[in-house]
């Protein structure tokens, strides 16, 4: 029976308890009639716990005529995500800066005047990851207070401070400070951009926009690999410092996240932002805004504390999944490869010039990363992660074998015949990493958390990621000296095998699901949408 607007009781509760509570717009379970104005659809959700069974009804908001007449466009969503991820290009260039610069600093010291040691080199490479930990928590806090857009724009400040320190460095300690500040800057876009992209995107392209982070960071890495070996120290920092300024100019004109604006009660601004993102009139996005508001109201119904990340079932499960994804991403050894790319080729004695090999790797990164946005919303997250893990395992095994033959067996003739193997192995490793384990942890992070805990949870996930990155990059040199390159790469290969098992056995698929459906699944709620009028007709 269809409820009326009278105060009649439904299972002991009045109709007012259910009115104006539409399901999320992107939910595939929502049924709307585009012919009959005012028709309602009801979502039936059943949650079975140990001692309780709960049934809830949500009435869908009234008909909006603009929904039929305006198809809109996804172009602005892609442009907004691309403009925001220009900050990630600046981040990639900063991370890739070490590959051409560190060998020169170890050889002649460059602007420092005297050569640096291997230990000092490892500190320069690893301090970025350490600085990202406070940066991620700061970004989570500011993302809730200032908004996703303003927080991302703020990253320009520490970036420019860092490059100013690099430009004037005359002592190794100044480079240490610069790298810490760069890490703080890195933590900001890695925390807020997955949130921003997940909140501005329609369900059909949410995976694509979420995977932009990996694509754009490869652009920045290739930028450094292609320019750094062929210009002076001064020219190199100047061309890197231009990138955060370019990001600021492009992103400042983009809209803020409608979810954030609605959560702060700024409905008019949210409607304007949503209309711009969907390329529709403001009247045509009213219903979507209503549905976003209901999701936000449900999320913010109770005051949320930091402990709720661990007390609420959905939050805890999402946090475990995303922290595991971020951990496995780092345990592939990707940052060891990226930070010390040129040194790896020097150690391998590859026949390809050491200045050109990173460029080849960077180009492969870019091409492979461009594949994921095209296929992720069709193939799903889990399939790509498994494919990525298998490719990484095989390539790391082959790379470890090369160094085993070179360092332990001293099979010089065999090593000479397979001098191509390090480059081929790294190409396969980078390509498969960029398809799955590079972009998808960040895409999933932008999907799994409710609005009221997203900023806090994202800060924790990013800090876990970069704390592991610090440990791995700082102490990989020690492990290399103690056990050899081959043991280091084989160890990373074992973690890749574990990541495959985690994906197959534990990780839920988020492909094609609305943000509310993902939350329901994490909570163990099964949702079924019933068209009440159709049921009555039958």
C-alpha positions as CSV (number, residue, x, y, z in Angstrom):
1,X,0.0,0.0,0.0
2,X,1.3,3.4,-0.9
3,X,1.8,5.8,2.0
4,X,0.0,9.1,2.2
5,X,1.0,12.4,3.7
6,X,-1.3,11.8,6.6
7,X,0.1,10.8,9.9
8,X,-0.9,7.2,9.4
9,X,1.3,4.6,11.0
10,X,3.6,2.3,9.1
11,X,4.9,-0.5,11.2
12,X,4.5,1.7,14.3
13,X,6.1,4.8,12.8
14,X,4.5,7.8,11.0
15,X,4.9,8.6,7.4
16,X,7.1,11.6,8.3
17,X,9.8,9.3,9.3
18,X,10.1,8.1,5.7
19,X,9.3,11.2,3.7
20,X,11.8,12.9,1.5
21,X,14.5,10.2,1.7
22,X,15.4,9.2,-1.8
23,X,18.1,6.7,-2.6
24,X,21.4,7.8,-4.1
25,X,21.1,9.0,-7.7
26,X,23.6,6.5,-9.0
27,X,22.0,3.5,-7.4
28,X,21.1,0.9,-9.9
29,X,18.3,-0.2,-7.5
30,X,16.3,3.0,-7.8
31,X,13.3,2.8,-10.1
32,X,11.8,6.0,-11.4
33,X,8.8,6.5,-13.7
34,X,9.5,9.3,-16.2
35,X,5.9,9.3,-17.4
36,X,3.8,9.7,-14.2
37,X,4.7,12.9,-12.2
38,X,4.9,12.5,-8.5
39,X,5.2,8.7,-8.6
40,X,7.2,7.2,-5.8
41,X,9.6,4.3,-5.5
42,X,10.5,2.6,-2.3
43,X,13.7,0.9,-1.4
44,X,13.4,-2.0,1.0
45,X,16.5,-2.7,3.0
46,X,16.8,-5.7,5.3
47,X,19.7,-6.0,7.8
48,X,20.1,-9.2,9.7
49,X,22.2,-9.1,12.8
50,X,22.5,-11.6,15.6
51,X,19.5,-10.3,17.5
52,X,17.8,-7.9,15.2
53,X,16.1,-7.6,11.8
54,X,15.4,-4.1,10.5
55,X,13.3,-3.0,7.5
56,X,13.5,0.6,6.2
57,X,11.5,2.4,3.6
58,X,12.8,5.4,1.6
59,X,10.4,7.4,-0.5
60,X,11.9,8.8,-3.7
61,X,11.6,12.5,-4.2
62,X,9.0,13.9,-6.5
63,X,9.3,14.1,-10.3
64,X,11.5,16.8,-11.9
65,X,10.6,17.5,-15.5
66,X,14.2,18.7,-16.3
67,X,15.4,15.1,-15.8
68,X,13.7,13.9,-19.0
69,X,14.8,16.7,-21.3
70,X,18.5,17.2,-20.5
71,X,21.0,14.6,-21.1
72,X,24.0,16.7,-20.1
73,X,27.7,15.8,-20.6
74,X,30.5,14.2,-18.6
75,X,33.2,16.5,-20.2
76,X,33.4,19.0,-17.3
77,X,33.8,16.1,-14.8
78,X,36.8,14.9,-16.8
79,X,38.2,18.4,-17.1
80,X,37.8,19.0,-13.4
81,X,39.5,15.7,-12.5
82,X,42.3,16.4,-15.0
83,X,42.9,20.0,-13.7
84,X,43.1,18.7,-10.1
85,X,45.5,16.0,-11.1
86,X,47.9,18.5,-12.5
87,X,49.0,18.7,-8.9
88,X,49.9,15.0,-9.2
89,X,52.0,15.8,-12.3
90,X,54.0,18.2,-10.1
91,X,54.2,15.4,-7.5
92,X,55.5,12.9,-10.1
93,X,58.1,15.4,-11.3
94,X,59.3,15.9,-7.7
95,X,59.5,12.2,-7.1
96,X,61.4,11.6,-10.4
97,X,63.8,14.4,-9.6
98,X,66.0,12.0,-7.6
99,X,66.6,9.6,-10.5
100,X,68.9,11.9,-12.6
101,X,70.1,14.1,-9.7
102,X,71.3,11.6,-7.1
103,X,74.0,9.9,-9.3
104,X,75.5,13.3,-10.0
105,X,75.4,14.3,-6.3
106,X,77.1,11.0,-5.4
107,X,79.7,11.7,-8.1
108,X,80.7,15.3,-7.8
109,X,78.3,16.8,-5.2
110,X,76.8,19.4,-7.7
111,X,75.9,22.6,-5.8
112,X,76.8,21.0,-2.5
113,X,80.5,21.2,-3.4
114,X,81.5,17.6,-2.3
115,X,80.1,14.2,-3.2
116,X,77.4,12.7,-0.9
117,X,77.5,9.2,0.5
118,X,75.1,6.3,-0.3
119,X,73.5,6.7,3.1
120,X,72.9,10.5,2.5
121,X,71.5,9.6,-0.9
122,X,69.0,7.2,0.7
123,X,67.8,9.9,3.1
124,X,67.2,12.3,0.2
125,X,65.1,9.6,-1.5
126,X,63.1,8.5,1.5
127,X,62.4,11.7,3.4
128,X,59.6,12.6,1.0
129,X,57.6,9.5,2.2
130,X,58.2,10.5,5.9
131,X,56.9,14.1,5.2
132,X,53.8,12.7,3.6
133,X,52.5,11.3,6.9
134,X,51.8,14.7,8.6
135,X,50.8,16.0,5.2
136,X,48.0,13.4,4.8
137,X,46.5,14.1,8.2
138,X,46.7,17.8,7.7
139,X,45.0,17.4,4.3
140,X,42.2,15.2,5.9
141,X,41.6,17.9,8.5
142,X,41.6,20.8,6.0
143,X,39.5,18.8,3.5
144,X,36.7,18.8,6.0
145,X,37.1,22.5,7.1
146,X,38.2,24.2,3.8
147,X,36.8,21.9,1.2
148,X,38.5,19.6,-1.3
149,X,39.3,22.3,-3.8
150,X,40.8,24.9,-1.5
151,X,42.9,22.2,0.3
152,X,44.3,20.9,-3.0
153,X,45.1,24.5,-4.1
154,X,47.0,25.0,-0.8
155,X,49.5,22.3,-1.9
156,X,51.1,24.9,-4.1
157,X,52.6,26.7,-1.0
158,X,54.8,23.8,0.3
159,X,55.7,22.8,-3.3
160,X,57.2,26.3,-4.0
161,X,58.9,26.4,-0.6
162,X,60.5,23.1,-1.3
163,X,61.8,24.1,-4.8
164,X,63.2,27.4,-3.3
165,X,65.2,25.3,-0.8
166,X,66.4,23.0,-3.6
167,X,67.4,26.1,-5.6
168,X,69.5,27.6,-2.8
169,X,70.9,24.4,-1.3
170,X,74.6,24.6,-0.3
171,X,74.5,21.9,2.4
172,X,72.9,18.4,2.5
173,X,70.7,19.3,5.4
174,X,68.9,21.9,3.3
175,X,68.0,19.2,0.8
176,X,66.8,17.0,3.7
177,X,64.4,19.8,4.8
178,X,63.3,20.4,1.2
179,X,62.4,16.7,0.7
180,X,60.4,16.7,4.0
181,X,58.4,19.7,2.8
182,X,57.9,18.1,-0.6
183,X,56.5,15.0,1.3
184,X,54.1,17.3,3.2
185,X,53.0,18.7,-0.1
186,X,52.6,15.2,-1.6
187,X,50.3,14.1,1.2
188,X,47.7,16.8,0.3
189,X,46.7,15.8,-3.3
190,X,47.1,12.1,-2.4
191,X,44.4,12.6,0.3
192,X,42.0,15.0,-1.2
193,X,42.0,14.3,-4.9
194,X,40.6,10.7,-4.6
195,X,37.9,12.2,-2.4
196,X,37.2,15.0,-4.9
197,X,37.1,12.7,-8.0
198,X,34.9,10.2,-6.2
199,X,32.4,12.9,-5.2
200,X,32.1,14.8,-8.5
201,X,31.9,11.7,-10.8
202,X,28.8,9.8,-12.0
203,X,28.9,6.1,-11.2
204,X,29.7,5.2,-14.8
205,X,33.0,7.1,-14.8
206,X,34.0,7.1,-11.1
207,X,36.6,4.4,-11.7
208,X,38.1,6.2,-14.6
209,X,38.4,9.5,-12.8
210,X,39.8,7.7,-9.7
211,X,42.5,6.1,-11.8
212,X,43.7,9.5,-13.1
213,X,46.0,9.8,-10.2
214,X,48.3,7.1,-11.5
215,X,48.1,8.3,-15.1
216,X,49.1,11.9,-14.1
217,X,51.9,10.9,-11.8
218,X,53.5,9.0,-14.7
219,X,53.3,12.2,-16.7
220,X,55.3,13.9,-14.0
221,X,57.8,11.1,-13.7
222,X,58.4,11.0,-17.5
223,X,58.8,14.8,-17.4
224,X,61.7,14.4,-15.0
225,X,63.3,11.4,-16.7
226,X,63.2,13.1,-20.1
227,X,64.5,16.5,-18.9
228,X,66.7,15.9,-15.9
229,X,69.7,14.1,-17.5
230,X,70.2,16.7,-20.2
231,X,69.9,20.0,-18.3
232,X,71.8,21.7,-15.5
233,X,70.7,21.5,-11.9
234,X,69.4,25.0,-12.0
235,X,67.3,24.6,-15.1
236,X,65.9,21.3,-13.8
237,X,64.5,22.8,-10.6
238,X,63.0,25.7,-12.5
239,X,61.1,23.5,-15.0
240,X,59.8,21.3,-12.1
241,X,58.7,24.4,-10.1
242,X,56.6,25.6,-13.0
243,X,54.2,22.6,-12.6
244,X,52.5,23.5,-9.3
245,X,51.9,27.0,-10.6
246,X,50.2,25.6,-13.7
247,X,48.0,23.4,-11.5
248,X,46.9,26.4,-9.5
249,X,45.9,28.4,-12.6
250,X,43.9,25.5,-14.1
251,X,42.2,24.2,-11.0
252,X,41.2,27.4,-9.3
253,X,38.3,27.9,-11.9
254,X,36.9,24.4,-11.3
255,X,33.8,23.7,-9.1
256,X,34.0,22.5,-5.5
257,X,32.7,19.0,-4.6
258,X,28.8,19.2,-4.4
259,X,29.0,16.6,-1.5
260,X,31.2,18.9,0.5
261,X,29.0,22.0,-0.2
262,X,25.8,20.1,0.8
263,X,27.5,18.8,4.0
264,X,28.1,22.5,5.0
265,X,24.5,23.6,4.2
266,X,25.6,25.6,1.1
267,X,22.9,24.2,-1.1
268,X,22.7,27.0,-3.7
269,X,26.5,26.7,-4.3
270,X,26.1,22.9,-4.5
271,X,23.4,23.2,-7.1
272,X,25.5,25.5,-9.2
273,X,28.6,23.2,-8.9
274,X,26.5,20.1,-9.8
275,X,24.9,21.9,-12.8
276,X,28.3,22.8,-14.1
277,X,29.7,19.3,-13.6
278,X,26.7,17.6,-15.3
279,X,26.4,20.3,-18.0
280,X,22.7,20.7,-17.2
281,X,20.5,23.5,-15.9
282,X,20.1,24.0,-12.2
283,X,16.5,22.7,-12.4
284,X,17.6,19.5,-13.9
285,X,20.0,18.6,-11.1
286,X,17.6,19.3,-8.2
287,X,16.7,15.7,-7.8
288,X,20.3,14.5,-7.8
289,X,21.1,17.1,-5.2
290,X,18.2,15.9,-3.1
291,X,19.5,12.4,-3.2
292,X,23.0,13.5,-2.3
293,X,21.6,15.4,0.6
294,X,19.8,12.3,1.9
295,X,23.0,10.3,1.8
296,X,24.9,13.1,3.6
297,X,22.1,13.5,6.2
298,X,22.2,9.8,6.9
299,X,26.0,9.9,7.2
300,X,26.1,13.0,9.4
301,X,23.0,12.0,11.5
302,X,25.2,11.3,14.5
303,X,28.2,13.1,15.7
304,X,31.3,11.3,14.4
305,X,34.4,10.8,16.4
306,X,37.7,9.4,15.4
307,X,36.9,6.2,17.2
308,X,33.9,5.6,15.0
309,X,36.4,4.6,12.3
310,X,37.0,1.5,14.4
311,X,33.6,1.0,16.1
312,X,31.3,1.1,13.0
313,X,31.4,-2.1,11.0
314,X,31.4,-0.5,7.5
315,X,34.1,2.1,8.4
316,X,36.4,-0.5,9.9
317,X,36.1,-2.9,7.0
318,X,36.7,-0.1,4.5
319,X,39.7,1.1,6.5
320,X,41.2,-2.4,6.5
321,X,40.6,-2.9,2.8
322,X,42.1,0.5,1.8
323,X,45.1,0.2,4.2
324,X,45.8,-3.3,2.9
325,X,45.6,-2.0,-0.7
326,X,48.0,0.9,0.0
327,X,50.4,-1.4,1.8
328,X,50.5,-3.9,-1.0
329,X,51.1,-1.1,-3.4
330,X,54.3,-0.1,-1.6
331,X,55.4,-3.7,-0.9
332,X,55.7,-4.2,-4.7
333,X,58.9,-2.1,-4.3
334,X,57.6,0.5,-6.7
335,X,59.3,3.4,-5.0
336,X,62.6,1.7,-4.9
337,X,62.4,1.3,-8.6
338,X,61.3,4.9,-9.2
339,X,63.6,6.7,-6.8
340,X,66.7,4.7,-7.8
341,X,65.9,3.9,-11.5
342,X,69.2,5.2,-12.9
343,X,71.2,3.5,-10.1
344,X,69.5,0.1,-10.9
345,X,70.6,0.3,-14.5
346,X,74.1,1.2,-13.5
347,X,74.3,-1.8,-11.1
348,X,72.8,-4.1,-13.8
349,X,75.4,-3.0,-16.3
350,X,72.7,-2.7,-19.0
351,X,73.7,-2.2,-22.6
352,X,71.1,0.7,-22.8
353,X,72.6,4.1,-21.8
354,X,71.5,4.9,-18.2
355,X,70.1,8.3,-19.3
356,X,67.8,6.7,-21.8
357,X,66.6,3.7,-19.8
358,X,64.5,5.7,-17.4
359,X,62.9,7.5,-20.3
360,X,61.9,4.2,-21.8
361,X,60.4,3.1,-18.5
362,X,58.6,6.4,-18.0
363,X,57.0,6.1,-21.5
364,X,55.8,2.6,-20.6
365,X,54.4,3.9,-17.4
366,X,52.4,6.6,-19.2
367,X,51.1,4.3,-21.9
368,X,50.1,1.6,-19.4
369,X,48.5,4.1,-17.0
370,X,46.4,5.4,-19.9
371,X,44.8,2.0,-20.3
372,X,43.2,1.8,-16.9
373,X,40.7,4.7,-17.2
374,X,39.5,3.2,-20.4
375,X,38.7,-0.3,-19.1
376,X,38.3,-0.1,-15.3
377,X,34.6,0.6,-15.3
378,X,34.0,-2.4,-17.6
379,X,36.5,-5.0,-16.3
380,X,36.2,-4.1,-12.6
381,X,38.8,-3.5,-9.9
382,X,39.6,-7.0,-8.8
383,X,40.4,-8.4,-12.2
384,X,42.9,-5.7,-13.0
385,X,44.5,-6.1,-9.5
386,X,45.0,-9.8,-10.1
387,X,46.4,-9.3,-13.6
388,X,48.7,-6.6,-12.2
389,X,49.9,-8.8,-9.3
390,X,50.8,-11.7,-11.7
391,X,52.8,-9.4,-14.0
392,X,54.7,-7.9,-11.1
393,X,55.5,-11.3,-9.7
394,X,56.9,-12.7,-12.9
395,X,59.0,-9.5,-13.7
396,X,60.4,-9.2,-10.2
397,X,61.3,-12.9,-10.3
398,X,63.2,-12.4,-13.6
399,X,64.9,-9.3,-12.3
400,X,66.0,-11.1,-9.2
401,X,67.3,-14.0,-11.3
402,X,69.5,-11.6,-13.3
403,X,71.1,-10.2,-10.2
404,X,71.5,-13.7,-8.7
405,X,73.5,-14.8,-11.8
406,X,75.5,-11.6,-11.7
407,X,76.2,-11.2,-8.0
408,X,76.2,-14.8,-6.7
409,X,77.0,-17.2,-9.6
410,X,79.3,-14.7,-11.3
411,X,78.1,-16.2,-14.6
412,X,79.5,-13.4,-16.7
413,X,79.0,-15.0,-20.1
414,X,75.3,-15.7,-19.3
415,X,74.8,-12.2,-17.9
416,X,76.3,-10.7,-21.0
417,X,73.9,-12.7,-23.2
418,X,70.9,-11.5,-21.2
419,X,71.9,-7.9,-20.7
420,X,68.5,-6.9,-22.0
421,X,66.7,-8.6,-19.2
422,X,66.8,-5.8,-16.6
423,X,65.1,-3.3,-19.0
424,X,62.5,-5.9,-20.2
425,X,61.7,-7.0,-16.6
426,X,61.3,-3.4,-15.5
427,X,59.1,-2.6,-18.5
428,X,56.8,-5.5,-17.6
429,X,56.8,-4.6,-13.9
430,X,56.0,-0.9,-14.5
431,X,53.4,-1.7,-17.2
432,X,51.5,-4.2,-15.0
433,X,51.8,-2.1,-11.9
434,X,50.4,1.0,-13.7
435,X,47.4,-1.0,-14.9
436,X,46.3,-2.2,-11.5
437,X,48.2,-1.7,-8.2
438,X,49.3,1.9,-9.2
439,X,45.9,3.5,-9.7
440,X,43.3,1.3,-8.1
441,X,44.1,1.6,-4.4
442,X,43.4,5.4,-4.7
443,X,40.2,4.8,-6.8
444,X,38.9,2.4,-4.2
445,X,39.8,4.7,-1.4
446,X,37.6,7.4,-3.0
447,X,34.7,4.9,-3.2
448,X,34.6,3.0,0.1
449,X,34.1,5.6,2.9
450,X,31.0,7.4,4.0
451,X,31.0,11.2,3.7
452,X,31.3,11.7,7.4
453,X,34.5,9.7,7.8
454,X,36.1,10.0,4.4
455,X,38.6,12.8,5.2
456,X,39.8,11.1,8.4
457,X,40.0,7.6,6.8
458,X,41.8,8.9,3.7
459,X,44.4,10.6,5.9
460,X,45.1,7.3,7.7
461,X,45.3,5.3,4.5
462,X,47.7,7.7,2.9
463,X,49.9,7.9,6.0
464,X,50.1,4.1,6.1
465,X,51.1,4.1,2.4
466,X,53.9,6.6,2.8
467,X,55.2,5.3,6.1
468,X,55.8,2.0,4.4
469,X,57.3,3.8,1.5
470,X,59.7,5.6,3.8
471,X,60.8,2.3,5.4
472,X,61.2,0.6,2.1
473,X,63.1,3.3,0.4
474,X,65.3,4.2,3.4
475,X,66.3,0.7,4.2
476,X,66.4,-1.0,0.8
477,X,70.0,0.1,0.5
478,X,70.8,-1.7,3.7
479,X,69.0,-4.8,2.6
480,X,70.8,-4.6,-0.8
481,X,74.2,-4.5,0.9
482,X,73.3,-7.3,3.4
483,X,71.5,-9.7,1.1
484,X,72.1,-8.5,-2.5
485,X,69.8,-7.0,-5.2
486,X,68.4,-10.4,-6.1
487,X,67.0,-11.0,-2.5
488,X,65.4,-7.6,-2.5
489,X,63.5,-8.1,-5.7
490,X,62.5,-11.7,-4.8
491,X,61.1,-10.4,-1.4
492,X,59.0,-7.8,-3.3
493,X,57.8,-10.7,-5.6
494,X,56.6,-12.7,-2.6
495,X,54.5,-9.7,-1.4
496,X,53.0,-9.5,-4.9
497,X,51.8,-13.2,-4.5
498,X,50.2,-12.3,-1.2
499,X,48.5,-9.3,-2.8
500,X,46.9,-11.6,-5.4
501,X,45.5,-13.9,-2.6
502,X,44.2,-10.9,-0.8
503,X,42.4,-9.6,-3.9
504,X,40.9,-13.0,-4.8
505,X,39.8,-14.1,-1.3
506,X,38.9,-10.9,0.6
507,X,38.5,-7.7,-1.5
508,X,34.9,-6.8,-2.5
509,X,34.2,-5.5,-6.0
510,X,33.0,-1.9,-6.3
511,X,32.4,-1.7,-10.0
512,X,29.1,-0.2,-11.0
513,X,27.9,0.3,-7.4
514,X,26.8,3.6,-6.0
515,X,28.5,5.0,-2.9
516,X,25.4,4.1,-0.9
517,X,25.3,0.5,-2.2
518,X,29.0,0.1,-1.3
519,X,28.2,1.2,2.2
520,X,25.3,-1.2,2.5
521,X,27.4,-4.1,1.3
522,X,30.1,-3.2,3.9
523,X,27.4,-3.1,6.6
524,X,26.0,-6.5,5.5
525,X,22.7,-4.9,4.3
526,X,20.9,-6.4,1.3
527,X,18.8,-3.9,-0.6
528,X,15.9,-4.5,-2.9
529,X,14.0,-1.8,-4.6
530,X,10.3,-2.3,-5.1
531,X,8.1,-0.2,-7.4
532,X,5.0,0.1,-5.2
533,X,2.7,1.1,-8.0
534,X,3.8,-1.7,-10.3
535,X,3.4,-4.2,-7.5
536,X,-0.1,-3.0,-6.9
537,X,-1.0,-3.4,-10.6
538,X,0.2,-7.0,-10.5
